[in-house]
Each structure stands twice: as structure tokens, then as C-alpha cells.
């Protein structure tokens, strides 16, 4: 057998301290995997807090400026219930997208024992990440903010303080959809409220003074329009990525697909956890479709095709992809 370095398509930092196998600590035990996923990033936490505050501000203006002073009780109840339901689903989706493991590869699994368990076949290529010292599955990318390799990483979103990957893409799509819906709903209500106030006395159409009412409505209109455009674009790009089975990073790098694509409706079912149902729109439902772990995905190979101890040690000391070939 012969070990051949293969050109890498991923940008990495070539720091010697990351390439030493003794730096690779064993991955955490299964008992510790139940801990909550949360990224301690100051910018991401600030963006997440701002997101919740903007939703609460919109709810404040919708309820106390437009609906409560309204004389039409039915109009206020229907629109108040609809807006608050959508706002609750948006915040719940944001919460799940932020606190769900996006598909992080176990840190420090580039050990001799793990590589032996893979039972690599001739011609099979594996990648070692020098930053988190892990074996990268196909389509995994390292996130400098999360400091982990993420399976099917689309991008890191500061607004949810997390990466968007194979395990939380559904919640991110729901978050963008519900934010777009409440933004559109708010814009429609602002339009109707302005028409109502122009026809009636401004002092009777709001509990606040006319100047305060106008300022609050203009700010809400600006916020809703901005987020409607932004989240609609994000929702469209995410659905397109799911339907074409191509992440944002893969599209930017123009990578040729080396995987079997699951496109269209099948891709949507895989991302949302099963056949179409109301559960697709429920941020509290968990995903049922999980990708196999790298150790389970590798089929058993004959003894002559398995890497030797010397070859494994050479792999752990290299920052390259290793291809096992017969001479």
C-alpha cells in the first residue's frame, strides 16, 4: 500500500501546534453529549438579544398603539391573536435554532483508535481538521466562531448565534418564515391604521399623543420593511439550498458534488424530518432523519485494505488528506 497526499479544497491555518497528534484529546463521552449547545460569542449574543427586543417592540406597537385603542373588538382580537401566535412561533424557532447542535463533529476524534474503527478502504479519502483535531466527514466545514467542524454547514448566522447545519436548518427556515410573516402583517396593520387615523381624529385613534404615535408607527414600518426583505431573501436561499442539496459554502466555492444529491421534495423531507405534515411548521418537533455517524457509515474492509499503525501515525502528523491505494 502507498500513502499519497491529496490536494485539499478547504482553507486551513497551518500552525504546527495543531498538527501534533499528542494535542488530540479523546472526544467527550456520550454522557456529556446531553449538555445544552450554546455559543459564547459576544457579537452573536448581542445580535440574538437585539432580535428578541425588536420582536417585543413590534408587539408593543401592534397591541398598545394600534389594536387596544381600536373600536372594532373583533378586528383587534383576530389580529392580536394572529400576530402574537406568529411572533411566539418566530421566537420559539429562533430559540431552537440557537440552542440546537447544528451537526458538530466530535472534537478530538482524530485518534488512532477512531481511525482504526473506520476501516478505510483502498482509495477512500479522509480529512483531518488541524483546528479542532477531528476527522471531517464529507461536506463538513470548520467554523471559526463555533470552533468546531459542522456537518453540511451552510453559514454562521450571528442573528441566531449559531451555525446553520444539518440539525438546525429546519428551525432557521421556520425563523425566517415567521419573521417575514409578522413583518408583512405589521406593515398591513400600519397601513390600515394610518388610513383610519387620517379619517378620524388623531387623538382618538391611539392612547399616545399624535407625534408619539406617528414616530412609533414609522419606526415599526421601517423595521418591518427591513426584516421582511431580509428574511424573505434568507428564506428563499435556504429553501433553494435544500431543494438543490447544496449548501451556501459549497455554492460560493463552486464545489463539484462528490455526493449523491437528494434534491427537490426528498430534500425537503430530509431537512424537515419526514413526510409533509403540520410538524414541518412546528419548532418544537424534533427531526427524525439523522445522518449516520462517520464510524458507522464506513463499511467493513478486508484486512489488507486497513491502514497500518505506521500509516495511521503518519496520517495524524499530516495536514493532508490521505488516500489508501494498492501498489
Buried (B, 14 or more C-beta within 10 A) or exposed (E): EEBEEEEEEBEBEEEEEBBEBEBBEEBEEEEEEEEEBEBEBEEBBEBBEEBEEBBEBBBEBBBBBBBEBBEEEEBBEEBBEBBBEBBBBBBBBBBBBBBBBBBBBBBBBBBBEBBBEBBBBBEBBBBBBBBBBBBBBEBBBBBEBBEBBBBBBBBBBBBBBBBBBBBBBBBBBBBBBBBBBBBBBBBEBBEBBBEBBEEEEBEEBBEBEEEEBBEBBEEBBEBBBEBBEBBBEBBEBBBEBBBBBBBBBBBEEEBEEEEEEBEEEEBBBBBBBEEEEEBBBBBEBEBEEEBEEBBEEBEEBEEEBBBEEEBBBBBBEBBBBBBBEEE
